[in-house]
Amino acid sequence: MKNRLFADVGTLSLNKRGEQLCGDMVEIIRKENAELIVVLADGLGSGVKANILSTLTSKIISTMIAAGLSVDECVSTIAATLPVCQKRGVAYSTFTIMRFIENREVEMIQFDNPMVILLRNGKHYDYPVTSRVVEGKTIHETRLTLELNDVFIAMSDGAIYAGVGEVLNYGWQRENIITFIEERYNWTLTAKTITSLISDECNRLYAGRPGDDTTITTVQIRKRKTCNLMIGPPADKKDDAAMLSKFFSEEGKHIVCGGTSSAIAARYLGKEVIPEMDYFDPHIPPTAKIEGVDLVTEGVITISRVLEYARNYLDNNSLFEEWGYHQDGASQIARLLFQEATDVNFYAGRAINSAHQNPDLPITFSIKMRLIEELTECLKKMGKTVTIEYY
């Protein structure tokens, strides 16, 4: 039976001012048995050396943890592997390990990074910690049963130094970050959006010139939710009923994109397509309504905008204020796919749209398929489970 919980992950990094490379690194591994491993490493110093140290640390630890090796073996391997800094005479990278087991339990192993913040029911939760020394390093360990809407926020020490010498005397302390996110927490926010809120505030406190590499990584425990999106009619009209039967038999929300797709969906349901005349965005065609369908939109133009939002979401999520609140079709699809859904099923028809054969229109069948394939890859990078069926 598929676990009905899902671990949503969002991460963002700010480079220290003047540096091309970030000295922090986050490695994320999802295993088929619903195990998620997240490792945040912070290399000594900044720039190239720090980037190498953190990359080695995160890669080695995540790979070893995924292979079932103990934290003692991981720490020993790190100590023996990391190159020694000639200036300081140490091989050093701090790390935070979060291992989510079947979305039921979490194991956290923390060394010298700010302690992970846990929000439970939107409020700070003081989880139990045991400490021991491994290879001369004090390791903090926690094992905890997960609850729905738990939010785990890991960070490098650049977060708690934000504002030093700029707008704060002693930096943005961990308790200040807790207060900040408690005041803004909403269970509908994705892990990436929570990460963006904290990262943006760090950047503001640094006056846009971070004095240290700063990384925020959030994991949020959510209910699994399915979203089904149909775009384009089947290549063979005889397959209309089969496609629509499968599409509407799936649980979850249903989105229909494209004029022809809307017409055959309405015919299948025995309902009418009711167009809406509101242009919330002059560049995005208006939506429509069909009883029994959650959202009806135009096709290629709308999906192109959704893909633009998806790429930005994976980058710095700077367009959140746009897609997060606007009412055009693309924004509504983005909210359903990025914020609400954990599992996405695409139903893509291979029929050639005669309207797209107009040489004055820059739309072709191959462009439509490529849009869906690129959007699929973006959603997978967000951690979604995605399937595509072609008809």
N, C-alpha and C positions, 0 to 999 in steps of 0.2 A: 504493500500500500504506500502510495506517495505521501511523504511527509507534508502536512498542510502548512508548515511554516517555511519561511525563506529568509536567508541572510542577505540583505541589500548592502552593498559596499560603495563608498564614495571617497575619493582621495584627491588632494590638491597640494601642490608645493609652491613656495615662493623662494626664488634664488636670492642669496645674499647679494646686495648691491655690488655691481661691477663684475659678477661671476657669470660665466656662460653655462656652467654645470652646477647642478644642485648636489650638495653634500649629503642629502637624505635620499633614501631609496625605499620604495614600498614594493613588496613582492606578494602577489595574490595567487593562490592555487585553489581551484575548485576540483574536487574529486567526485567520481560518479556515485559514491556512496553517501552523498549529501554532506561531505566534510569540506569545510572551508578553512584555509590557512592563510592568515594575513601577518606579514612580518614587516615592521617599520624599523629601519636601521638608520642611525645618524653617525656618519664618519667623523673622525677627529679633524678639527679645523674646517676648511672650506675649499671649494674649487676642485681641481682634478684629483688630488690625493684623497680628499674626503669622499668624492664620488666613487673612487675605486674601492675604498674601505667599506662604504655602505653597500655598494653593489655586491661585493664578495660576501659580506655578512648576510644580507637578505637572501641571496641565491642559495648559499650553502645551508643556512638554517631552514628555509622553507622546503628545500629538497630533502633534507634529512628528516625533518618532522613528518613530511608526507610519506617517507619510507618507513615510518614507525620507530625511528631511533629516539633515544631519550635526550632530555635537555642537557644532561651531563656530557653525553657524547658530542652534542652540538657545540657546547661551549669549549670543550677540549679541542675540537677540530678548528674552531674559529681562532683560538689562541695559538694553535700551531700553524695556521695558514696565513693570517693577515701579515702583510709586510710591516716591518718596524719603521716608525718615523725617526729619521736620523736626528732631527732637531730635538724631539722630546724623548726619544729612546723607548717609546711604547708603541704597541700595535693596538689600536683602540677604536671600537665602534660600539655605541650603545644600541640596544635593540628592545623592541616590544613584540611579543609573539601572542597572537590570538588564534586559538584553534577551536572552531565551532564543529561539534560532533553531532551529526544528524539533526541539526537545528534544535537539539534538546539540551545540550550541555556546552559550556565554554571552558576552555583551559587557557589561562593567561600566564605568561612568563615574562617578567619585566626586569630589565637591567639598565639602570641609570638614566632612562628617559623619564619625563614627567609621568606620574601614575595615570593609567587609563581612567577616564571619567565614565561612570555608568549612570544613565538616567533610567529610572523605572517608574512608570506611570507619570513621566514628565518631570520627575524630581530626582535630585541627586541621591544615589544609593551607595551606602558605605559597605562595600563587599569585604569578605574576610581575606586576609593575606598572611601567608607563612613565608618566612625568609630563611635562607641557608646560603652557605658559601660554597661555590664551585670554582675550582681553578683560581682561587683568590678573588673571585667576583661575588658580590652579594646579590643573589637572585631572589626576586619576589614572585611567589606562585599563588595562583587562585584557581579553584575549580567550582563552578556554579551552575545550577539548573537555570535554563533560560525561561523567560516569560515573554509573551506577546508584547511587542512595542518596546522591548529593551533597546537602548541606544548606547553603544560603546564608542567612546571618542579617544583615540590614541593621538599623540602629538610628539614632535621633536621639541627640544628646549627652546628653539626659536620662538615658539608660541608664548612661553611664559616670560621671555625677555622683550616682547613687543612693547615699544614705547619708551624703553630705557634711553634717556638722553634726548628724547623728543617731547612727548607729552606726559610721561609718567616718570616718577623718580626711581621706582623699583621694578618696573615692568608690569606686565599683565599677569598677575599671579593665578595659580590654578583655581583658587576660590572665586576669583573675578570671572574666569571663563565659565565656571559652573553657573554663577548668577546670570551671566549674559545669555547662556543658551536656555536656562530654565525660563527666563522671561520671554523668549522667542519660540519656545518649543511648541510644535503642533504635530499631532500624530500623522497628519497627511504629508508632512515634509519627507522627501527622500533623504537617504544617507548623503547623497551628493549635495543636496541643497543645504543640509545642516553643516556639512563641511565648508561649503561656500560662505555661509554666514560668518563662521568663525575665521576663516582665512581672510575674508574681506576686511574684517575688523582688525586682524593682525596687521594687514597692509596699511590700513588707515592709521593705526597707532605708530607704525614705522614711518608715517608720512610718505608712503610710497617708495621708501628706500630701505628695505629690510637690512638690519644690522647682522642678521644670521639667517642661515637656511631655515625655513619654517614649513613644516609639513603637518597637515591634519588628515587623519583617516578615520572615517566613521563607518560602523557596522550597525545596521538596524534590523531587528527581528520583526518580520511582517507576516501576515497571512498570505498564502499563495492565492493569486487572482489571475484568471485567464482573460485575454482579450483576443478576439478573432477579427481579422481584417480581410475583406474581399476587394480585389481590384481587377477589373476587366472580365469580360465574359469568356467562357470556354471557346477553344478553337472550333469545336464541333457543337452545334446547337443541341445535339442529342444528349450532350453531357450537362446541360443546364440543370436538370432536376437532380442529378447525382451530386453536382458541386454544391447546390444550394441546400440539399438535404443534409450533407455532411457539415456544411457551414453552420446552419441553424441548430443542428443537434448538439454542437459543442456548448459546454457551460460557459458562463461569463458574458462579457460585453461583446456586441457585434457592431462593426463599422463597415459600411459599404461605400466604396470610393469609385466615382465615375458615373456618367450619365446612363450608359448602356447597362452597367452593373445594377444601378438603382432601378431601372425599368424591369429587368428580369427578376430582381429580388421582390419588387412590389407585385409583379404578376404571380410569382410563386406563393406569396403570402395572401394573395387576393385583396391587396390594399392599393391605395393610391400614393403616388409621389406628390408631396405638397411642397412646392418650392418656397424658399424664404427670400425676401428681397433685401435684407439688411446686409450692406457691405461694411463689415467691421474693419476690414483691411482692404484698401483699393486694389491691392495686387493679388488677393486671394478670392476666388469665386465664392459666393454665398453658399450656405448649407441648405439642406432640404429635410423633410421629415417623411418617414414611412412608419406606420404603426407596427411595432414588433422589432424595430431596428433602433439601436441606441444612438447612432450618429450616421448621417448621410452627407457625403461631401463630393466635390469635384475630384477628379483623379490626379493626373500627372503634376499639374501646377501645385496643388495642395501637398502632395507627397514630397515634391522637391523641397518645399519649405520645411516640412517635418524633418527631412534628412539634414538640412542646414542646421536646424535646432539640435538634432542628435549629435552632429559633429561638435558643435559648440558645447553641448552638455559634457562630452567626454574631455573637452579641453578645459576651459575655465568657467563654463556655465554662466557667462556674462549676459546671455540673452534670457535668463530665467524670468526677469520682470516682464518680458514680452510674452513668451509662450505660457508663463505661469498664470496669467490673469486675463489675457485677451480672449475674445469670444469667436474669432474666426475659426474656420474648419481645421486649419493646420495646428493652431494652438490647442484646440480641443483634443485632436489626435495625440499631440505631444504629451498632454497631461495624462491621457489614458495609457499610453505606451510607456512613458518614462516614470510617472509617479505611481500609477495604480497597478499596472500589470506586472506580474512576475513571469508569466508564461504567455507567449504571443504565437498565434497561429495565423500564417498568411495563406490566403487562397487566391492564386494568381491565374487569371485566364489568359490564354495565349492567342486569343482572337486578334486579328489586325483591325484596328479602328480606322474606318474609311476617312474619318475627319483628320486623322494624323497623316494621311497621304498627300495633303495639301503642301506643295513645296514651299509655301510661304510660312508654314508653321515649323518651328524647330523641335518638333516632337516626333519620335519614331518609336516603333515597337521595342527595339533594343534598348532605348533610353528608359522606357518604363520598367523593363526587366532589370536593368542595371540599378535603377533607383531602389527597387525592392531588395535586391541582393546587397547593396551597400547599407541600406537601413537595417537589414538582418544582421550584418556584421557589427554595426554600431550597437544594436540591442544586445548582442552576445557579449560585447565588451562591457556593457553595463551589468552583466551577470544574468540577463534574462535567458530563459529556456525558449528557443525559437524553432519553429518548424515552418516549412514552405511546401505547399502542394500545388502543382501545376495542372491545369486542365486545358 
